[in-house]
Amino acid sequence: MEYSKELQIIRKGVEDIITEEDLIKKLNNSKKTGTPLRIKYGIDPTGYDVHIGHLVPIRKMREFQDLGHLGVIIIGDFTAQIGDPTGKDESRPTLTAEEVRKNAERYMEQLFMVLDESKTEVRWQTEWFGGMTMSDVLKLMGKYTLAQFMAHDTFRKRYENGLPLGMHEIMYPILQAYDSVAVSADVELGATEQKFNILAGRDMQKYFNMPQQVAILSPILMGTDGKEKMSKSLDNYIAVFDPPKEKYGKIMSIPDDIIINYFNYATTLTPEEISQIEKQLEQDAVNPKIVKQRLAREIVSLYHGEEAAIEAEAEFNLIFSKKEIPDEMPEFKLTDKMKIVDILVQSKICASGAEARRMIKQKAVALDGKKISDIFTEIFQEGVLKVGKRRFLKLKI
């Protein structure tokens, strides 16, 4: 089949393509005209801490870029101020335009760890929504019916359960749909839970007499607990900004039954390679720990390079296999008594005071092997602080 190689790459880790026939036509037209396909993905920078679950569709965009196409990232500076209602039982607090802009800058910094910047077009919704009149907005709203939106699982459930549902939230899919018109999207990427919004984009393009975009929907990457989808609020995530050793250790902690989920959606291995690994696990032909080590190396290499992955593995083996304290660790100098929370934050071993207090309350902080359970503890002594299973800090006076 023509484009069989391209389709094999595109299908990897994808749950649905709507429609594959349209995609083949677009690939064919791209080849004939020499014009790259425009691959759209929208982000709402309501925060800036990106985890590898967020990057499942971004990895797919990179695969399209490697096939010669153009990635189009839309910064949802309008929709972020609404908050995507999909899967939410309550409305999100609104953000200011300045908060959105600052978050977007940090967000893109992380996306470019995966994307080819030279083949990426970054657009802001302000470009097209900033000059819209009320008349323009009403015309867009008139292209959809209330019945269509009440068929949306999230909207219907909130309405039936008597939960608040703002009119601005109903506007969210309309705004996302118009983005596809504004950037002439050929393909839109997203998670399966975004299906309603992405299909609304197809409809919107049809209303404007444009070729309809292809929807490529990816499943959700499981969290490190193996029970829920990866989420910052559930603290089961692997952040893009996590250092290599932290990433490696978190991957080694995942349950064996989601190893293949991670190979499928978080690595660049081919379907054939993943199928071979899956067969080995099913036949008990390999120890799952060995497979997880390869998984950890693959993911760490992806973000930090092969050398960092090798170092992270050596560190992991040193700490967990030999139960030793690492030879090298960051140092923090004390000049007087300091509260444990301040030490953890100022040394950057914890990202925030909230995280530091949480780790202490979970009895995950120890000084020279002795647990610290009081967040008001003051310290003025040399020793080794251990936070969680993988973070160490040498205290010096």
DALIN-V46256 format. One record per pair of residues at least 24 apart in sequence whose C-alpha atoms are under 10 Angstrom apart, sorted by the first residue. I is the first residue (numbers start at 1). J is the second residue. Records with the same first field share a line. If there is no record, write none. Layout:
I->J, J
//
This chain:
2->27, 28
3->27, 28
6->63, 64, 67
8->270, 271
9->60, 63, 64, 67, 268, 270, 271
10->60, 61, 63, 64, 67, 216
11->60, 216, 217, 218, 271
12->60, 218, 264, 265, 268, 269, 270, 271
13->56, 57, 60, 217, 218, 219, 220, 261, 262, 263, 264, 265, 266, 267, 271
14->56, 57, 60, 189, 190, 191, 192, 216, 217, 218, 219, 264, 265
15->191, 192, 216, 217, 218, 219, 220
16->191, 192, 195, 215, 216, 217, 218, 219
17->187, 189, 214, 215, 216, 217, 218
18->187, 195, 198, 199, 202, 213, 214, 215, 216, 217
19->213, 214, 215, 216
20->214, 215, 216
21->214
22->186, 187, 211, 212, 213, 214, 215
23->186, 187, 213, 214, 215, 216
24->214
26->186, 187, 211, 213, 214
27->69, 186
30->68, 69
34->68
35->68, 69, 70
36->64, 65, 67, 68, 69, 70, 71, 119, 186
37->64, 65, 67, 68, 69, 70, 71, 72, 184, 185, 186, 187
38->64, 65, 69, 70, 71, 72, 120, 121, 180, 183, 184, 185, 186, 187, 188, 213
39->64, 65, 69, 70, 71, 72, 73, 120, 121, 180, 183, 184, 185, 186, 187, 188, 189, 213, 214, 216
40->70, 71, 72, 73, 74, 121, 122, 179, 180, 183, 184, 185, 186, 187, 188, 189, 190, 213, 215
41->71, 72, 73, 74, 75, 122, 179, 180, 185, 187, 188, 189, 190, 198
42->72, 73, 74, 75, 76, 79, 122, 123, 124, 125, 176, 179, 180, 188, 189, 190
43->73, 74, 75, 76, 77, 79, 80, 104, 107, 108, 190
44->74, 75, 76, 77, 78, 79, 80, 81, 82, 83, 84, 100, 103, 104, 107
45->75, 76, 77, 79, 80, 81, 83, 95, 99, 100, 101, 102, 103, 104, 105, 106, 107, 108
46->76, 77, 79, 80, 81, 82, 83, 84, 92, 93, 94, 95, 96, 99, 100, 101, 102, 103, 104, 107
47->80, 95, 99, 100, 102, 103, 104, 106, 107
48->100, 102, 103, 104, 105, 106, 107, 108, 109, 110
49->103, 106, 107, 110, 232, 239, 240, 241, 242
50->106, 107, 108, 109, 110, 111, 231, 232, 237, 238, 239, 240, 241, 242
51->110, 230, 231, 232, 236, 237, 238, 239, 240, 241, 242
52->221, 223, 230, 231, 237, 238, 239, 240, 241, 262, 265, 266, 299
53->191, 219, 220, 221, 222, 223, 229, 230, 231, 237, 238, 239, 240, 262, 265, 266
54->111, 190, 191, 220, 221, 230, 231, 239, 240
55->110, 111, 114, 115, 221, 240, 265, 266
56->189, 190, 191, 218, 219, 220, 221, 264, 265, 266, 267
57->188, 189, 190, 191, 216, 217, 218, 219, 220, 265
58->111, 112, 114, 115, 189, 190
59->111, 114, 115, 265, 266, 267, 268
60->114, 115, 189, 190, 216, 218, 265, 268
61->114, 115, 116, 120, 187, 188, 189
62->112, 114, 115, 116, 117, 119, 120
63->114, 115, 116, 268
64->119
65->115, 116, 117, 118, 119, 120
66->115, 116, 119
68->119
69->119, 120
70->116, 117, 118, 119, 120, 121
71->115, 116, 117, 118, 119, 120, 121, 122, 185, 187, 188
72->119, 120, 121, 122, 123, 183, 184, 185, 187, 188
73->108, 111, 120, 121, 122, 123, 124, 183
74->121, 122, 123, 124, 125, 176, 179, 180, 183
75->100, 101, 104, 105, 107, 108, 122, 123, 124, 125, 126
76->100, 101, 104, 123, 124, 125, 126, 175, 176, 179
77->101, 104, 123, 124, 125, 126, 129
78->124, 125, 126, 129, 130, 172, 175, 176
79->125, 168, 169, 171, 172, 173, 175, 176
80->172
81->168
82->166, 168, 169, 170, 171, 172
83->168, 169, 172
84->169, 170, 172, 173, 176, 194, 197
85->154, 155, 165, 166, 168, 169, 170, 172, 173
86->152, 153, 154, 155, 169, 172, 173, 193, 194, 196, 197
87->153, 154, 155, 157, 158, 193, 194
88->154, 155, 157, 158
89->154, 155, 157, 158, 161, 163, 164, 165
90->158, 163, 164, 165, 166
91->163, 164, 165, 166, 168, 169
92->169
110->239, 240, 241, 303
111->240
113->240, 302, 303, 304
114->302, 303
121->183
123->179, 182, 183
124->179
125->175, 176, 178, 179, 182, 183
127->182
128->178, 179, 182, 183
129->175, 178, 179, 182
137->171, 174, 175
140->171, 174, 175, 177, 178, 204, 207
141->170, 171, 174, 175
143->174, 203, 204, 207
144->174, 200, 203, 204
146->170
148->196, 200
149->173, 196, 200
151->196
152->195, 196, 197
153->193, 196
154->193
172->197
173->197, 198, 199, 200, 201
174->198, 200, 201, 204
175->200, 201, 204
176->200, 201, 204
177->201, 202, 203, 204, 205
178->202, 203, 204, 205, 208
179->204, 205
180->204, 205, 210, 212, 213
181->205, 206, 207, 208, 209, 210, 211, 212, 213
184->210, 211, 212, 213
185->210, 211, 212, 213, 214
186->210, 211, 212, 213, 214, 215
187->212, 213, 214, 215, 216
188->213, 214, 215, 216, 217
189->214, 215, 216, 217, 218
190->215, 216, 217, 218, 219, 220
191->216, 217, 218, 219, 220, 221
192->216, 217, 218, 219, 220
193->217, 218, 219, 220
194->218
218->265
219->261, 264, 265
220->261, 265
221->258, 261, 262, 264, 265, 266
222->254, 258, 259, 261, 262, 265
223->251, 254, 255, 258, 262
224->250, 251, 252, 253, 254, 255, 258, 262
225->250, 253, 254, 255, 258
226->253, 254, 255, 256, 257, 258, 259, 261
227->255, 258
240->300, 303, 304
241->303
242->300, 303
243->300, 303, 304, 308, 312
244->296, 297, 299, 300, 301, 303, 304, 305, 308, 309, 310, 311, 312, 313
245->296, 300, 308, 309, 310, 311, 312, 313, 314, 315, 316, 390, 391
246->300, 312, 316, 389, 390, 391
247->296, 297, 299, 300, 303, 309, 312, 390
248->292, 293, 295, 296, 297, 298, 299, 300, 301, 308, 309, 310, 311, 312, 313, 315, 316, 390
249->293, 296, 312, 313, 315, 316, 317, 320, 389, 390, 391
250->296, 389, 390
251->292, 293, 295, 296, 297, 299, 300
252->289, 290, 291, 292, 293, 294, 295, 296, 313, 316
253->289, 292
254->292
255->288, 292
256->281, 288, 289, 291, 292
257->281, 288
259->288, 291, 292, 295
260->291, 292, 295
262->292, 295, 296, 299
263->292, 294, 295, 296, 298, 299
266->295, 298, 299, 302
267->295, 296, 297, 298, 299, 300, 301, 302
268->298, 299, 302
269->295, 298
315->390
316->390
319->389, 390
320->389, 390
325->384, 386, 390, 392
326->390, 391, 392
328->392, 393, 394
329->384, 391, 392, 393, 394
330->391, 392, 393, 394, 395
331->384, 385, 392, 393, 394, 395, 396
332->382, 393, 394, 395, 396, 397
333->380, 381, 382, 394, 395, 396, 397
334->379, 380, 381, 382, 395, 396, 397
335->380, 381, 396, 397
336->378, 379, 380, 381, 397
337->377, 378, 379, 380, 381
338->376, 377, 378, 379, 380
339->374, 375, 376, 377, 378, 379, 380
340->365, 372, 374, 375, 376, 377, 378, 379, 380, 385
341->374, 375, 376, 377, 378
342->375, 376, 378
343->378, 379, 385, 393, 395
344->385, 387, 393
347->393, 395
348->393
349->385, 386, 387, 391, 392, 393
350->387, 391
356->387
359->387, 388
360->387, 388
362->388
363->387, 388
364->388, 389
365->389, 391, 392
366->392
367->392, 393, 394, 395
368->394
//
